[in-house]
């Protein structure tokens, strides 16, 4: 499904990712774990194309996409929910969702909008409200729903639990599992909150100094204190 091979990426002359390789299978829920500054967010940005890799390969369903611009990667089936959500604050909830649906047929867009509002009733209730009027948790739900509007194969999420109250964090973890099960969507999730990562994902890759150092079940990461101290700073 999603394959990364010898990816080198960073900013200016500084490389953050050093020949990183990984693979995520179709329908897998994969958490990317590690301390701050090891390259987790840079990896997601390199996958979606907002940071252009310096070398290496990114393949989706066997097709090379590392040369594509971000909007072309989105059309190929990747959606991205950035850290901080980045919803459109002056647009209504409905318009935030509709923007993401452009490029699809009117019928497909209307059908997906109905599905999304059914899955997230709070957005139906708030459909006329400006994005800026929503709570942090509601904005995160809107960002998730907006990503769904493109009906992606792969969903990339950067720190979705950041700054959100615990009850909403649980709701978001449940929504991620539902997307995966009901839609067959592949999930790649960067997180600092280990409990949330374990609730949302079955497997994890640990990154240290721009390289993948370990793959394991998130349940094992949750109970292994030595590993947490060595790689997660917990």
PyMOL CGO cylinders between C-alpha atoms (Angstrom):
from pymol import cmd
from pymol.cgo import CYLINDER

trace = [
    CYLINDER, 0.00, 0.00, 0.00, 2.32, 2.78, 1.25, 0.3, 1, 1, 1, 1, 1, 1,
    CYLINDER, 2.32, 2.78, 1.25, 6.03, 2.15, 0.86, 0.3, 1, 1, 1, 1, 1, 1,
    CYLINDER, 6.03, 2.15, 0.86, 8.92, 4.44, 1.71, 0.3, 1, 1, 1, 1, 1, 1,
    CYLINDER, 8.92, 4.44, 1.71, 12.47, 3.52, 0.73, 0.3, 1, 1, 1, 1, 1, 1,
    CYLINDER, 12.47, 3.52, 0.73, 15.70, 5.34, 1.60, 0.3, 1, 1, 1, 1, 1, 1,
    CYLINDER, 15.70, 5.34, 1.60, 13.89, 8.64, 2.03, 0.3, 1, 1, 1, 1, 1, 1,
    CYLINDER, 13.89, 8.64, 2.03, 16.10, 11.64, 2.79, 0.3, 1, 1, 1, 1, 1, 1,
    CYLINDER, 16.10, 11.64, 2.79, 14.22, 14.82, 3.66, 0.3, 1, 1, 1, 1, 1, 1,
    CYLINDER, 14.22, 14.82, 3.66, 14.58, 18.02, 5.63, 0.3, 1, 1, 1, 1, 1, 1,
    CYLINDER, 14.58, 18.02, 5.63, 14.76, 21.79, 5.43, 0.3, 1, 1, 1, 1, 1, 1,
    CYLINDER, 14.76, 21.79, 5.43, 17.40, 23.70, 3.51, 0.3, 1, 1, 1, 1, 1, 1,
    CYLINDER, 17.40, 23.70, 3.51, 20.75, 22.00, 4.02, 0.3, 1, 1, 1, 1, 1, 1,
    CYLINDER, 20.75, 22.00, 4.02, 19.59, 20.22, 7.16, 0.3, 1, 1, 1, 1, 1, 1,
    CYLINDER, 19.59, 20.22, 7.16, 18.47, 16.61, 6.75, 0.3, 1, 1, 1, 1, 1, 1,
    CYLINDER, 18.47, 16.61, 6.75, 15.91, 15.45, 9.31, 0.3, 1, 1, 1, 1, 1, 1,
    CYLINDER, 15.91, 15.45, 9.31, 15.15, 12.04, 7.81, 0.3, 1, 1, 1, 1, 1, 1,
    CYLINDER, 15.15, 12.04, 7.81, 18.16, 9.88, 6.98, 0.3, 1, 1, 1, 1, 1, 1,
    CYLINDER, 18.16, 9.88, 6.98, 17.45, 7.15, 4.41, 0.3, 1, 1, 1, 1, 1, 1,
    CYLINDER, 17.45, 7.15, 4.41, 14.26, 6.15, 6.22, 0.3, 1, 1, 1, 1, 1, 1,
    CYLINDER, 14.26, 6.15, 6.22, 12.39, 3.05, 4.99, 0.3, 1, 1, 1, 1, 1, 1,
    CYLINDER, 12.39, 3.05, 4.99, 9.02, 1.69, 6.05, 0.3, 1, 1, 1, 1, 1, 1,
    CYLINDER, 9.02, 1.69, 6.05, 5.86, 0.06, 4.74, 0.3, 1, 1, 1, 1, 1, 1,
    CYLINDER, 5.86, 0.06, 4.74, 2.23, 0.26, 5.82, 0.3, 1, 1, 1, 1, 1, 1,
    CYLINDER, 2.23, 0.26, 5.82, -0.16, -2.41, 4.57, 0.3, 1, 1, 1, 1, 1, 1,
    CYLINDER, -0.16, -2.41, 4.57, -3.64, -1.77, 3.20, 0.3, 1, 1, 1, 1, 1, 1,
    CYLINDER, -3.64, -1.77, 3.20, -6.07, -1.28, 6.07, 0.3, 1, 1, 1, 1, 1, 1,
    CYLINDER, -6.07, -1.28, 6.07, -3.35, -1.07, 8.72, 0.3, 1, 1, 1, 1, 1, 1,
    CYLINDER, -3.35, -1.07, 8.72, -3.44, 1.44, 11.57, 0.3, 1, 1, 1, 1, 1, 1,
    CYLINDER, -3.44, 1.44, 11.57, 0.13, 2.54, 12.19, 0.3, 1, 1, 1, 1, 1, 1,
    CYLINDER, 0.13, 2.54, 12.19, 1.34, 4.97, 14.86, 0.3, 1, 1, 1, 1, 1, 1,
    CYLINDER, 1.34, 4.97, 14.86, 4.63, 6.85, 14.43, 0.3, 1, 1, 1, 1, 1, 1,
    CYLINDER, 4.63, 6.85, 14.43, 6.23, 7.36, 17.83, 0.3, 1, 1, 1, 1, 1, 1,
    CYLINDER, 6.23, 7.36, 17.83, 9.35, 9.08, 19.09, 0.3, 1, 1, 1, 1, 1, 1,
    CYLINDER, 9.35, 9.08, 19.09, 10.68, 12.06, 21.01, 0.3, 1, 1, 1, 1, 1, 1,
    CYLINDER, 10.68, 12.06, 21.01, 10.16, 15.62, 19.83, 0.3, 1, 1, 1, 1, 1, 1,
    CYLINDER, 10.16, 15.62, 19.83, 12.47, 16.59, 16.99, 0.3, 1, 1, 1, 1, 1, 1,
    CYLINDER, 12.47, 16.59, 16.99, 13.25, 13.11, 15.63, 0.3, 1, 1, 1, 1, 1, 1,
    CYLINDER, 13.25, 13.11, 15.63, 11.43, 13.64, 12.33, 0.3, 1, 1, 1, 1, 1, 1,
    CYLINDER, 11.43, 13.64, 12.33, 7.88, 12.39, 12.82, 0.3, 1, 1, 1, 1, 1, 1,
    CYLINDER, 7.88, 12.39, 12.82, 6.08, 15.44, 11.43, 0.3, 1, 1, 1, 1, 1, 1,
    CYLINDER, 6.08, 15.44, 11.43, 8.71, 15.84, 8.70, 0.3, 1, 1, 1, 1, 1, 1,
    CYLINDER, 8.71, 15.84, 8.70, 7.91, 12.28, 7.62, 0.3, 1, 1, 1, 1, 1, 1,
    CYLINDER, 7.91, 12.28, 7.62, 4.19, 13.06, 7.22, 0.3, 1, 1, 1, 1, 1, 1,
    CYLINDER, 4.19, 13.06, 7.22, 4.94, 16.30, 5.37, 0.3, 1, 1, 1, 1, 1, 1,
    CYLINDER, 4.94, 16.30, 5.37, 7.28, 14.40, 3.06, 0.3, 1, 1, 1, 1, 1, 1,
    CYLINDER, 7.28, 14.40, 3.06, 4.58, 11.80, 2.39, 0.3, 1, 1, 1, 1, 1, 1,
    CYLINDER, 4.58, 11.80, 2.39, 1.95, 14.39, 1.50, 0.3, 1, 1, 1, 1, 1, 1,
    CYLINDER, 1.95, 14.39, 1.50, 4.42, 16.58, -0.40, 0.3, 1, 1, 1, 1, 1, 1,
    CYLINDER, 4.42, 16.58, -0.40, 4.47, 19.85, 1.54, 0.3, 1, 1, 1, 1, 1, 1,
    CYLINDER, 4.47, 19.85, 1.54, 8.14, 19.03, 2.13, 0.3, 1, 1, 1, 1, 1, 1,
    CYLINDER, 8.14, 19.03, 2.13, 9.83, 17.69, -1.00, 0.3, 1, 1, 1, 1, 1, 1,
    CYLINDER, 9.83, 17.69, -1.00, 12.17, 14.76, -0.30, 0.3, 1, 1, 1, 1, 1, 1,
    CYLINDER, 12.17, 14.76, -0.30, 15.79, 15.19, -1.40, 0.3, 1, 1, 1, 1, 1, 1,
    CYLINDER, 15.79, 15.19, -1.40, 16.08, 11.56, -2.45, 0.3, 1, 1, 1, 1, 1, 1,
    CYLINDER, 16.08, 11.56, -2.45, 14.43, 8.20, -2.02, 0.3, 1, 1, 1, 1, 1, 1,
    CYLINDER, 14.43, 8.20, -2.02, 11.09, 6.71, -2.99, 0.3, 1, 1, 1, 1, 1, 1,
    CYLINDER, 11.09, 6.71, -2.99, 7.46, 7.04, -1.88, 0.3, 1, 1, 1, 1, 1, 1,
    CYLINDER, 7.46, 7.04, -1.88, 5.05, 4.57, -3.49, 0.3, 1, 1, 1, 1, 1, 1,
    CYLINDER, 5.05, 4.57, -3.49, 1.29, 4.26, -3.15, 0.3, 1, 1, 1, 1, 1, 1,
    CYLINDER, 1.29, 4.26, -3.15, -0.19, 1.01, -4.46, 0.3, 1, 1, 1, 1, 1, 1,
    CYLINDER, -0.19, 1.01, -4.46, 3.07, 0.41, -6.27, 0.3, 1, 1, 1, 1, 1, 1,
    CYLINDER, 3.07, 0.41, -6.27, 3.05, 3.78, -8.05, 0.3, 1, 1, 1, 1, 1, 1,
    CYLINDER, 3.05, 3.78, -8.05, 5.88, 6.24, -7.47, 0.3, 1, 1, 1, 1, 1, 1,
    CYLINDER, 5.88, 6.24, -7.47, 4.50, 9.52, -6.09, 0.3, 1, 1, 1, 1, 1, 1,
    CYLINDER, 4.50, 9.52, -6.09, 7.60, 11.24, -4.69, 0.3, 1, 1, 1, 1, 1, 1,
    CYLINDER, 7.60, 11.24, -4.69, 7.76, 13.52, -7.75, 0.3, 1, 1, 1, 1, 1, 1,
    CYLINDER, 7.76, 13.52, -7.75, 4.14, 14.67, -7.37, 0.3, 1, 1, 1, 1, 1, 1,
    CYLINDER, 4.14, 14.67, -7.37, 3.02, 17.97, -5.86, 0.3, 1, 1, 1, 1, 1, 1,
    CYLINDER, 3.02, 17.97, -5.86, 0.89, 17.88, -2.70, 0.3, 1, 1, 1, 1, 1, 1,
    CYLINDER, 0.89, 17.88, -2.70, -2.43, 18.36, -4.54, 0.3, 1, 1, 1, 1, 1, 1,
    CYLINDER, -2.43, 18.36, -4.54, -1.52, 15.56, -6.96, 0.3, 1, 1, 1, 1, 1, 1,
    CYLINDER, -1.52, 15.56, -6.96, -0.73, 13.23, -4.07, 0.3, 1, 1, 1, 1, 1, 1,
    CYLINDER, -0.73, 13.23, -4.07, -4.10, 14.13, -2.55, 0.3, 1, 1, 1, 1, 1, 1,
    CYLINDER, -4.10, 14.13, -2.55, -5.79, 13.16, -5.82, 0.3, 1, 1, 1, 1, 1, 1,
    CYLINDER, -5.79, 13.16, -5.82, -3.92, 9.87, -5.78, 0.3, 1, 1, 1, 1, 1, 1,
    CYLINDER, -3.92, 9.87, -5.78, -5.59, 8.98, -2.49, 0.3, 1, 1, 1, 1, 1, 1,
    CYLINDER, -5.59, 8.98, -2.49, -3.71, 10.53, 0.46, 0.3, 1, 1, 1, 1, 1, 1,
    CYLINDER, -3.71, 10.53, 0.46, -5.36, 12.91, 2.93, 0.3, 1, 1, 1, 1, 1, 1,
    CYLINDER, -5.36, 12.91, 2.93, -3.55, 14.87, 5.63, 0.3, 1, 1, 1, 1, 1, 1,
    CYLINDER, -3.55, 14.87, 5.63, -4.73, 16.34, 8.94, 0.3, 1, 1, 1, 1, 1, 1,
    CYLINDER, -4.73, 16.34, 8.94, -1.91, 18.66, 10.07, 0.3, 1, 1, 1, 1, 1, 1,
    CYLINDER, -1.91, 18.66, 10.07, -0.86, 19.44, 13.59, 0.3, 1, 1, 1, 1, 1, 1,
    CYLINDER, -0.86, 19.44, 13.59, -2.99, 22.34, 14.79, 0.3, 1, 1, 1, 1, 1, 1,
    CYLINDER, -2.99, 22.34, 14.79, -5.85, 21.28, 12.46, 0.3, 1, 1, 1, 1, 1, 1,
    CYLINDER, -5.85, 21.28, 12.46, -5.68, 24.29, 10.07, 0.3, 1, 1, 1, 1, 1, 1,
    CYLINDER, -5.68, 24.29, 10.07, -9.40, 24.51, 9.42, 0.3, 1, 1, 1, 1, 1, 1,
    CYLINDER, -9.40, 24.51, 9.42, -10.70, 27.63, 7.66, 0.3, 1, 1, 1, 1, 1, 1,
    CYLINDER, -10.70, 27.63, 7.66, -11.74, 29.78, 10.64, 0.3, 1, 1, 1, 1, 1, 1,
    CYLINDER, -11.74, 29.78, 10.64, -14.02, 32.20, 8.76, 0.3, 1, 1, 1, 1, 1, 1,
    CYLINDER, -14.02, 32.20, 8.76, -15.88, 29.52, 6.80, 0.3, 1, 1, 1, 1, 1, 1,
    CYLINDER, -15.88, 29.52, 6.80, -18.86, 27.62, 8.13, 0.3, 1, 1, 1, 1, 1, 1,
    CYLINDER, -18.86, 27.62, 8.13, -18.56, 23.97, 9.06, 0.3, 1, 1, 1, 1, 1, 1,
    CYLINDER, -18.56, 23.97, 9.06, -20.40, 23.00, 5.87, 0.3, 1, 1, 1, 1, 1, 1,
    CYLINDER, -20.40, 23.00, 5.87, -18.15, 25.15, 3.70, 0.3, 1, 1, 1, 1, 1, 1,
    CYLINDER, -18.15, 25.15, 3.70, -15.03, 23.69, 5.35, 0.3, 1, 1, 1, 1, 1, 1,
    CYLINDER, -15.03, 23.69, 5.35, -16.30, 20.26, 4.32, 0.3, 1, 1, 1, 1, 1, 1,
    CYLINDER, -16.30, 20.26, 4.32, -17.40, 21.29, 0.84, 0.3, 1, 1, 1, 1, 1, 1,
    CYLINDER, -17.40, 21.29, 0.84, -13.98, 22.77, 0.02, 0.3, 1, 1, 1, 1, 1, 1,
    CYLINDER, -13.98, 22.77, 0.02, -12.35, 19.39, 0.51, 0.3, 1, 1, 1, 1, 1, 1,
    CYLINDER, -12.35, 19.39, 0.51, -14.89, 17.71, -1.76, 0.3, 1, 1, 1, 1, 1, 1,
    CYLINDER, -14.89, 17.71, -1.76, -14.05, 19.74, -4.87, 0.3, 1, 1, 1, 1, 1, 1,
    CYLINDER, -14.05, 19.74, -4.87, -12.71, 17.60, -7.67, 0.3, 1, 1, 1, 1, 1, 1,
    CYLINDER, -12.71, 17.60, -7.67, -15.30, 14.89, -7.07, 0.3, 1, 1, 1, 1, 1, 1,
    CYLINDER, -15.30, 14.89, -7.07, -18.66, 14.65, -8.81, 0.3, 1, 1, 1, 1, 1, 1,
    CYLINDER, -18.66, 14.65, -8.81, -21.60, 16.56, -7.34, 0.3, 1, 1, 1, 1, 1, 1,
    CYLINDER, -21.60, 16.56, -7.34, -23.34, 13.30, -6.49, 0.3, 1, 1, 1, 1, 1, 1,
    CYLINDER, -23.34, 13.30, -6.49, -20.27, 11.76, -4.84, 0.3, 1, 1, 1, 1, 1, 1,
    CYLINDER, -20.27, 11.76, -4.84, -19.63, 14.97, -2.87, 0.3, 1, 1, 1, 1, 1, 1,
    CYLINDER, -19.63, 14.97, -2.87, -23.23, 15.13, -1.63, 0.3, 1, 1, 1, 1, 1, 1,
    CYLINDER, -23.23, 15.13, -1.63, -23.19, 11.46, -0.65, 0.3, 1, 1, 1, 1, 1, 1,
    CYLINDER, -23.19, 11.46, -0.65, -19.93, 11.79, 1.27, 0.3, 1, 1, 1, 1, 1, 1,
    CYLINDER, -19.93, 11.79, 1.27, -21.15, 14.96, 3.00, 0.3, 1, 1, 1, 1, 1, 1,
    CYLINDER, -21.15, 14.96, 3.00, -24.22, 13.11, 4.22, 0.3, 1, 1, 1, 1, 1, 1,
    CYLINDER, -24.22, 13.11, 4.22, -22.05, 10.19, 5.43, 0.3, 1, 1, 1, 1, 1, 1,
    CYLINDER, -22.05, 10.19, 5.43, -19.69, 12.53, 7.28, 0.3, 1, 1, 1, 1, 1, 1,
    CYLINDER, -19.69, 12.53, 7.28, -22.49, 14.45, 9.01, 0.3, 1, 1, 1, 1, 1, 1,
    CYLINDER, -22.49, 14.45, 9.01, -24.06, 11.14, 10.04, 0.3, 1, 1, 1, 1, 1, 1,
    CYLINDER, -24.06, 11.14, 10.04, -20.78, 9.89, 11.49, 0.3, 1, 1, 1, 1, 1, 1,
    CYLINDER, -20.78, 9.89, 11.49, -20.16, 13.18, 13.32, 0.3, 1, 1, 1, 1, 1, 1,
    CYLINDER, -20.16, 13.18, 13.32, -23.53, 14.50, 14.57, 0.3, 1, 1, 1, 1, 1, 1,
    CYLINDER, -23.53, 14.50, 14.57, -21.87, 17.47, 16.29, 0.3, 1, 1, 1, 1, 1, 1,
    CYLINDER, -21.87, 17.47, 16.29, -20.93, 18.80, 12.85, 0.3, 1, 1, 1, 1, 1, 1,
    CYLINDER, -20.93, 18.80, 12.85, -24.52, 18.52, 11.65, 0.3, 1, 1, 1, 1, 1, 1,
    CYLINDER, -24.52, 18.52, 11.65, -25.61, 20.47, 14.72, 0.3, 1, 1, 1, 1, 1, 1,
    CYLINDER, -25.61, 20.47, 14.72, -22.90, 23.09, 14.11, 0.3, 1, 1, 1, 1, 1, 1,
    CYLINDER, -22.90, 23.09, 14.11, -23.10, 23.09, 10.30, 0.3, 1, 1, 1, 1, 1, 1,
    CYLINDER, -23.10, 23.09, 10.30, -23.79, 26.84, 10.02, 0.3, 1, 1, 1, 1, 1, 1,
    CYLINDER, -23.79, 26.84, 10.02, -21.26, 27.88, 12.68, 0.3, 1, 1, 1, 1, 1, 1,
    CYLINDER, -21.26, 27.88, 12.68, -17.94, 29.46, 11.76, 0.3, 1, 1, 1, 1, 1, 1,
    CYLINDER, -17.94, 29.46, 11.76, -14.93, 27.21, 12.23, 0.3, 1, 1, 1, 1, 1, 1,
    CYLINDER, -14.93, 27.21, 12.23, -13.39, 29.66, 14.69, 0.3, 1, 1, 1, 1, 1, 1,
    CYLINDER, -13.39, 29.66, 14.69, -16.37, 29.31, 17.03, 0.3, 1, 1, 1, 1, 1, 1,
    CYLINDER, -16.37, 29.31, 17.03, -15.79, 25.57, 17.59, 0.3, 1, 1, 1, 1, 1, 1,
    CYLINDER, -15.79, 25.57, 17.59, -13.92, 24.16, 20.56, 0.3, 1, 1, 1, 1, 1, 1,
    CYLINDER, -13.92, 24.16, 20.56, -10.51, 22.59, 19.98, 0.3, 1, 1, 1, 1, 1, 1,
    CYLINDER, -10.51, 22.59, 19.98, -12.01, 19.12, 20.03, 0.3, 1, 1, 1, 1, 1, 1,
    CYLINDER, -12.01, 19.12, 20.03, -14.78, 20.09, 17.63, 0.3, 1, 1, 1, 1, 1, 1,
    CYLINDER, -14.78, 20.09, 17.63, -12.20, 21.65, 15.28, 0.3, 1, 1, 1, 1, 1, 1,
    CYLINDER, -12.20, 21.65, 15.28, -10.24, 18.39, 15.33, 0.3, 1, 1, 1, 1, 1, 1,
    CYLINDER, -10.24, 18.39, 15.33, -13.38, 16.44, 14.45, 0.3, 1, 1, 1, 1, 1, 1,
    CYLINDER, -13.38, 16.44, 14.45, -14.02, 18.91, 11.63, 0.3, 1, 1, 1, 1, 1, 1,
    CYLINDER, -14.02, 18.91, 11.63, -10.45, 18.43, 10.37, 0.3, 1, 1, 1, 1, 1, 1,
    CYLINDER, -10.45, 18.43, 10.37, -10.97, 14.65, 10.38, 0.3, 1, 1, 1, 1, 1, 1,
    CYLINDER, -10.97, 14.65, 10.38, -14.29, 14.97, 8.58, 0.3, 1, 1, 1, 1, 1, 1,
    CYLINDER, -14.29, 14.97, 8.58, -12.80, 17.37, 6.03, 0.3, 1, 1, 1, 1, 1, 1,
    CYLINDER, -12.80, 17.37, 6.03, -10.11, 14.80, 5.23, 0.3, 1, 1, 1, 1, 1, 1,
    CYLINDER, -10.11, 14.80, 5.23, -12.80, 12.14, 4.75, 0.3, 1, 1, 1, 1, 1, 1,
    CYLINDER, -12.80, 12.14, 4.75, -14.54, 14.25, 2.10, 0.3, 1, 1, 1, 1, 1, 1,
    CYLINDER, -14.54, 14.25, 2.10, -11.88, 13.27, -0.46, 0.3, 1, 1, 1, 1, 1, 1,
    CYLINDER, -11.88, 13.27, -0.46, -12.55, 9.57, 0.26, 0.3, 1, 1, 1, 1, 1, 1,
    CYLINDER, -12.55, 9.57, 0.26, -8.84, 8.80, 0.70, 0.3, 1, 1, 1, 1, 1, 1,
    CYLINDER, -8.84, 8.80, 0.70, -7.06, 5.45, 0.70, 0.3, 1, 1, 1, 1, 1, 1,
    CYLINDER, -7.06, 5.45, 0.70, -4.54, 6.68, 3.28, 0.3, 1, 1, 1, 1, 1, 1,
    CYLINDER, -4.54, 6.68, 3.28, -5.15, 9.15, 6.10, 0.3, 1, 1, 1, 1, 1, 1,
    CYLINDER, -5.15, 9.15, 6.10, -2.15, 10.91, 7.69, 0.3, 1, 1, 1, 1, 1, 1,
    CYLINDER, -2.15, 10.91, 7.69, -2.75, 12.53, 11.08, 0.3, 1, 1, 1, 1, 1, 1,
    CYLINDER, -2.75, 12.53, 11.08, -0.27, 14.70, 12.97, 0.3, 1, 1, 1, 1, 1, 1,
    CYLINDER, -0.27, 14.70, 12.97, -0.82, 14.87, 16.75, 0.3, 1, 1, 1, 1, 1, 1,
    CYLINDER, -0.82, 14.87, 16.75, -4.64, 14.62, 16.64, 0.3, 1, 1, 1, 1, 1, 1,
    CYLINDER, -4.64, 14.62, 16.64, -4.97, 14.47, 20.45, 0.3, 1, 1, 1, 1, 1, 1,
    CYLINDER, -4.97, 14.47, 20.45, -2.94, 17.65, 21.08, 0.3, 1, 1, 1, 1, 1, 1,
    CYLINDER, -2.94, 17.65, 21.08, -4.71, 20.19, 23.31, 0.3, 1, 1, 1, 1, 1, 1,
    CYLINDER, -4.71, 20.19, 23.31, -8.00, 18.29, 23.46, 0.3, 1, 1, 1, 1, 1, 1,
    CYLINDER, -8.00, 18.29, 23.46, -9.98, 17.27, 26.54, 0.3, 1, 1, 1, 1, 1, 1,
    CYLINDER, -9.98, 17.27, 26.54, -9.94, 13.53, 27.42, 0.3, 1, 1, 1, 1, 1, 1,
    CYLINDER, -9.94, 13.53, 27.42, -13.58, 12.79, 26.53, 0.3, 1, 1, 1, 1, 1, 1,
    CYLINDER, -13.58, 12.79, 26.53, -13.08, 14.15, 23.01, 0.3, 1, 1, 1, 1, 1, 1,
    CYLINDER, -13.08, 14.15, 23.01, -9.75, 12.34, 22.67, 0.3, 1, 1, 1, 1, 1, 1,
    CYLINDER, -9.75, 12.34, 22.67, -11.61, 9.05, 23.26, 0.3, 1, 1, 1, 1, 1, 1,
    CYLINDER, -11.61, 9.05, 23.26, -14.18, 10.04, 20.63, 0.3, 1, 1, 1, 1, 1, 1,
    CYLINDER, -14.18, 10.04, 20.63, -11.46, 10.76, 18.09, 0.3, 1, 1, 1, 1, 1, 1,
    CYLINDER, -11.46, 10.76, 18.09, -9.75, 7.42, 18.75, 0.3, 1, 1, 1, 1, 1, 1,
    CYLINDER, -9.75, 7.42, 18.75, -13.08, 5.69, 18.18, 0.3, 1, 1, 1, 1, 1, 1,
    CYLINDER, -13.08, 5.69, 18.18, -13.65, 7.65, 14.96, 0.3, 1, 1, 1, 1, 1, 1,
    CYLINDER, -13.65, 7.65, 14.96, -10.23, 6.63, 13.64, 0.3, 1, 1, 1, 1, 1, 1,
    CYLINDER, -10.23, 6.63, 13.64, -10.97, 2.95, 14.26, 0.3, 1, 1, 1, 1, 1, 1,
    CYLINDER, -10.97, 2.95, 14.26, -14.37, 3.32, 12.58, 0.3, 1, 1, 1, 1, 1, 1,
    CYLINDER, -14.37, 3.32, 12.58, -12.81, 4.94, 9.49, 0.3, 1, 1, 1, 1, 1, 1,
    CYLINDER, -12.81, 4.94, 9.49, -10.41, 2.05, 9.28, 0.3, 1, 1, 1, 1, 1, 1,
    CYLINDER, -10.41, 2.05, 9.28, -12.97, -0.72, 9.74, 0.3, 1, 1, 1, 1, 1, 1,
    CYLINDER, -12.97, -0.72, 9.74, -15.93, 0.72, 7.85, 0.3, 1, 1, 1, 1, 1, 1,
    CYLINDER, -15.93, 0.72, 7.85, -14.03, 2.30, 4.95, 0.3, 1, 1, 1, 1, 1, 1,
    CYLINDER, -14.03, 2.30, 4.95, -10.94, 0.10, 4.78, 0.3, 1, 1, 1, 1, 1, 1,
    CYLINDER, -10.94, 0.10, 4.78, -8.85, 3.22, 5.19, 0.3, 1, 1, 1, 1, 1, 1,
    CYLINDER, -8.85, 3.22, 5.19, -5.15, 2.96, 6.01, 0.3, 1, 1, 1, 1, 1, 1,
    CYLINDER, -5.15, 2.96, 6.01, -4.16, 5.15, 8.97, 0.3, 1, 1, 1, 1, 1, 1,
    CYLINDER, -4.16, 5.15, 8.97, -0.73, 6.65, 9.70, 0.3, 1, 1, 1, 1, 1, 1,
    CYLINDER, -0.73, 6.65, 9.70, -0.75, 8.65, 12.90, 0.3, 1, 1, 1, 1, 1, 1,
    CYLINDER, -0.75, 8.65, 12.90, 1.99, 10.69, 14.59, 0.3, 1, 1, 1, 1, 1, 1,
    CYLINDER, 1.99, 10.69, 14.59, 1.45, 10.97, 18.35, 0.3, 1, 1, 1, 1, 1, 1,
    CYLINDER, 1.45, 10.97, 18.35, 3.06, 11.92, 21.63, 0.3, 1, 1, 1, 1, 1, 1,
    CYLINDER, 3.06, 11.92, 21.63, 0.15, 10.57, 23.67, 0.3, 1, 1, 1, 1, 1, 1,
    CYLINDER, 0.15, 10.57, 23.67, 1.02, 6.88, 23.96, 0.3, 1, 1, 1, 1, 1, 1,
    CYLINDER, 1.02, 6.88, 23.96, -2.33, 5.85, 25.42, 0.3, 1, 1, 1, 1, 1, 1,
    CYLINDER, -2.33, 5.85, 25.42, -4.16, 7.52, 22.56, 0.3, 1, 1, 1, 1, 1, 1,
    CYLINDER, -4.16, 7.52, 22.56, -1.84, 5.90, 20.01, 0.3, 1, 1, 1, 1, 1, 1,
    CYLINDER, -1.84, 5.90, 20.01, -2.53, 2.48, 21.55, 0.3, 1, 1, 1, 1, 1, 1,
    CYLINDER, -2.53, 2.48, 21.55, -6.29, 3.11, 21.49, 0.3, 1, 1, 1, 1, 1, 1,
    CYLINDER, -6.29, 3.11, 21.49, -6.26, 4.23, 17.86, 0.3, 1, 1, 1, 1, 1, 1,
    CYLINDER, -6.26, 4.23, 17.86, -3.61, 1.97, 16.28, 0.3, 1, 1, 1, 1, 1, 1,
    CYLINDER, -3.61, 1.97, 16.28, -2.57, -1.66, 16.44, 0.3, 1, 1, 1, 1, 1, 1,
    CYLINDER, -2.57, -1.66, 16.44, 1.07, -1.23, 15.42, 0.3, 1, 1, 1, 1, 1, 1,
    CYLINDER, 1.07, -1.23, 15.42, 3.76, 1.40, 15.84, 0.3, 1, 1, 1, 1, 1, 1,
    CYLINDER, 3.76, 1.40, 15.84, 7.03, 2.44, 14.28, 0.3, 1, 1, 1, 1, 1, 1,
    CYLINDER, 7.03, 2.44, 14.28, 9.52, 4.16, 16.57, 0.3, 1, 1, 1, 1, 1, 1,
    CYLINDER, 9.52, 4.16, 16.57, 11.70, 6.83, 14.97, 0.3, 1, 1, 1, 1, 1, 1,
    CYLINDER, 11.70, 6.83, 14.97, 14.96, 8.02, 16.50, 0.3, 1, 1, 1, 1, 1, 1,
    CYLINDER, 14.96, 8.02, 16.50, 17.35, 10.52, 14.89, 0.3, 1, 1, 1, 1, 1, 1,
    CYLINDER, 17.35, 10.52, 14.89, 15.50, 10.39, 11.58, 0.3, 1, 1, 1, 1, 1, 1,
    CYLINDER, 15.50, 10.39, 11.58, 15.50, 6.60, 11.23, 0.3, 1, 1, 1, 1, 1, 1,
    CYLINDER, 15.50, 6.60, 11.23, 13.07, 3.79, 12.01, 0.3, 1, 1, 1, 1, 1, 1,
    CYLINDER, 13.07, 3.79, 12.01, 14.58, 1.79, 14.86, 0.3, 1, 1, 1, 1, 1, 1,
    CYLINDER, 14.58, 1.79, 14.86, 11.73, -0.52, 15.85, 0.3, 1, 1, 1, 1, 1, 1,
    CYLINDER, 11.73, -0.52, 15.85, 8.33, -1.87, 14.81, 0.3, 1, 1, 1, 1, 1, 1,
    CYLINDER, 8.33, -1.87, 14.81, 6.04, -3.33, 17.46, 0.3, 1, 1, 1, 1, 1, 1,
    CYLINDER, 6.04, -3.33, 17.46, 2.47, -3.56, 18.68, 0.3, 1, 1, 1, 1, 1, 1,
    CYLINDER, 2.47, -3.56, 18.68, 1.25, -0.39, 20.37, 0.3, 1, 1, 1, 1, 1, 1,
    CYLINDER, 1.25, -0.39, 20.37, 0.03, -2.51, 23.30, 0.3, 1, 1, 1, 1, 1, 1,
    CYLINDER, 0.03, -2.51, 23.30, 3.63, -3.61, 23.87, 0.3, 1, 1, 1, 1, 1, 1,
    CYLINDER, 3.63, -3.61, 23.87, 4.89, -0.03, 23.67, 0.3, 1, 1, 1, 1, 1, 1,
    CYLINDER, 4.89, -0.03, 23.67, 2.32, 0.92, 26.30, 0.3, 1, 1, 1, 1, 1, 1,
    CYLINDER, 2.32, 0.92, 26.30, 3.67, -1.60, 28.82, 0.3, 1, 1, 1, 1, 1, 1,
    CYLINDER, 3.67, -1.60, 28.82, 7.41, -1.47, 28.12, 0.3, 1, 1, 1, 1, 1, 1,
    CYLINDER, 7.41, -1.47, 28.12, 8.83, 1.15, 30.46, 0.3, 1, 1, 1, 1, 1, 1,
    CYLINDER, 8.83, 1.15, 30.46, 12.43, 0.60, 29.37, 0.3, 1, 1, 1, 1, 1, 1,
    CYLINDER, 12.43, 0.60, 29.37, 11.50, 1.26, 25.73, 0.3, 1, 1, 1, 1, 1, 1,
    CYLINDER, 11.50, 1.26, 25.73, 9.51, 4.32, 26.71, 0.3, 1, 1, 1, 1, 1, 1,
    CYLINDER, 9.51, 4.32, 26.71, 12.46, 5.77, 28.58, 0.3, 1, 1, 1, 1, 1, 1,
    CYLINDER, 12.46, 5.77, 28.58, 14.93, 4.99, 25.78, 0.3, 1, 1, 1, 1, 1, 1,
    CYLINDER, 14.93, 4.99, 25.78, 12.94, 6.24, 22.78, 0.3, 1, 1, 1, 1, 1, 1,
    CYLINDER, 12.94, 6.24, 22.78, 9.91, 8.22, 23.94, 0.3, 1, 1, 1, 1, 1, 1,
    CYLINDER, 9.91, 8.22, 23.94, 11.26, 10.24, 26.83, 0.3, 1, 1, 1, 1, 1, 1,
    CYLINDER, 11.26, 10.24, 26.83, 8.47, 9.01, 29.11, 0.3, 1, 1, 1, 1, 1, 1,
]
cmd.load_cgo(trace, "trace")
